[in-house]
Amino acid sequence: MTARSMTATLVVACAGIACSPDLNWREVRPDRSGLSVLLPCKPAGQARRLTLAGVPVEMSLFACSTGGVTFAVGFADVGQAALVGRALDELAQAAARNIGSPGPLASAPVSVQGATPQPQSRRLAFAGQLPDGQRVDEQLAVFAHGTRIYQATMVGARLDAEATESFIGSLRLSP
């Protein structure tokens, strides 16, 4: 499975996850991730094999949907420090391709407590559409800790700025 198809799986599969219609923020610490994040709904987890930076990896994904927005965090270990930057770039490119976005509307450095400094770590905003033609916005953060790469994503027809900041701003990595 490629990074692109993983993101497609995320968008399509998460649309069917049943979550509360209200934002009910809770701290989530996905197993073996070293990550802490606030999510507004109870996530379901899955793992997929895919290729990132030319190496096969298992990408774990935790996602939920509420109020027409899908929230997801994913992580994988690429095994070599030299591959981390390329893997982060591939995650961002796959996210853009998945919604038919020609490129980011905005890009800025992202600061995640405990993350390893990486030039490719960033926060991106995209606009595009789902395969059914529905217009969507996407907020994405990609970052790393050692050889482990992370992606935090929000996708929906309308993204609330406060919810976006709550989600992206809550990302923390354990030392």
ChimeraX attribute file (.defattr): number of C-alpha atoms within 10 A of each C-alpha:
attribute: neighborCount
match mode: 1-to-1
recipient: residues
	/A:1	15
	/A:2	16
	/A:3	23
	/A:4	20
	/A:5	15
	/A:6	23
	/A:7	22
	/A:8	19
	/A:9	15
	/A:10	24
	/A:11	26
	/A:12	14
	/A:13	14
	/A:14	23
	/A:15	19
	/A:16	11
	/A:17	17
	/A:18	14
	/A:19	20
	/A:20	14
	/A:21	12
	/A:22	10
	/A:23	14
	/A:24	13
	/A:25	15
	/A:26	12
	/A:27	14
	/A:28	17
	/A:29	15
	/A:30	18
	/A:31	9
	/A:32	9
	/A:33	18
	/A:34	15
	/A:35	23
	/A:36	16
	/A:37	21
	/A:38	20
	/A:39	25
	/A:40	24
	/A:41	25
	/A:42	19
	/A:43	22
	/A:44	15
	/A:45	14
	/A:46	12
	/A:47	15
	/A:48	16
	/A:49	15
	/A:50	18
	/A:51	19
	/A:52	24
	/A:53	19
	/A:54	11
	/A:55	13
	/A:56	16
	/A:57	19
	/A:58	16
	/A:59	22
	/A:60	20
	/A:61	23
	/A:62	22
	/A:63	25
	/A:64	26
	/A:65	29
	/A:66	21
	/A:67	16
	/A:68	13
	/A:69	21
	/A:70	28
	/A:71	27
	/A:72	25
	/A:73	27
	/A:74	24
	/A:75	25
	/A:76	25
	/A:77	24
	/A:78	23
	/A:79	15
	/A:80	12
	/A:81	13
	/A:82	11
	/A:83	17
	/A:84	25
	/A:85	19
	/A:86	13
	/A:87	28
	/A:88	24
	/A:89	17
	/A:90	18
	/A:91	23
	/A:92	26
	/A:93	17
	/A:94	19
	/A:95	27
	/A:96	23
	/A:97	18
	/A:98	22
	/A:99	24
	/A:100	17
	/A:101	20
	/A:102	12
	/A:103	17
	/A:104	17
	/A:105	12
	/A:106	10
	/A:107	15
	/A:108	11
	/A:109	15
	/A:110	21
	/A:111	18
	/A:112	21
	/A:113	14
	/A:114	15
	/A:115	22
	/A:116	17
	/A:117	14
	/A:118	17
	/A:119	11
	/A:120	18
	/A:121	26
	/A:122	19
	/A:123	22
	/A:124	22
	/A:125	19
	/A:126	24
	/A:127	20
	/A:128	20
	/A:129	19
	/A:130	18
	/A:131	13
	/A:132	6
	/A:133	9
	/A:134	11
	/A:135	15
	/A:136	20
	/A:137	20
	/A:138	27
	/A:139	22
	/A:140	25
	/A:141	26
	/A:142	27
	/A:143	28
	/A:144	26
	/A:145	21
	/A:146	15
	/A:147	18
	/A:148	20
	/A:149	26
	/A:150	25
	/A:151	21
	/A:152	22
	/A:153	25
	/A:154	25
	/A:155	26
	/A:156	24
	/A:157	18
	/A:158	13
	/A:159	18
	/A:160	11
	/A:161	9
	/A:162	8
	/A:163	16
	/A:164	17
	/A:165	10
	/A:166	16
	/A:167	20
	/A:168	22
	/A:169	15
	/A:170	16
	/A:171	21
	/A:172	18
	/A:173	17
	/A:174	11
	/A:175	9
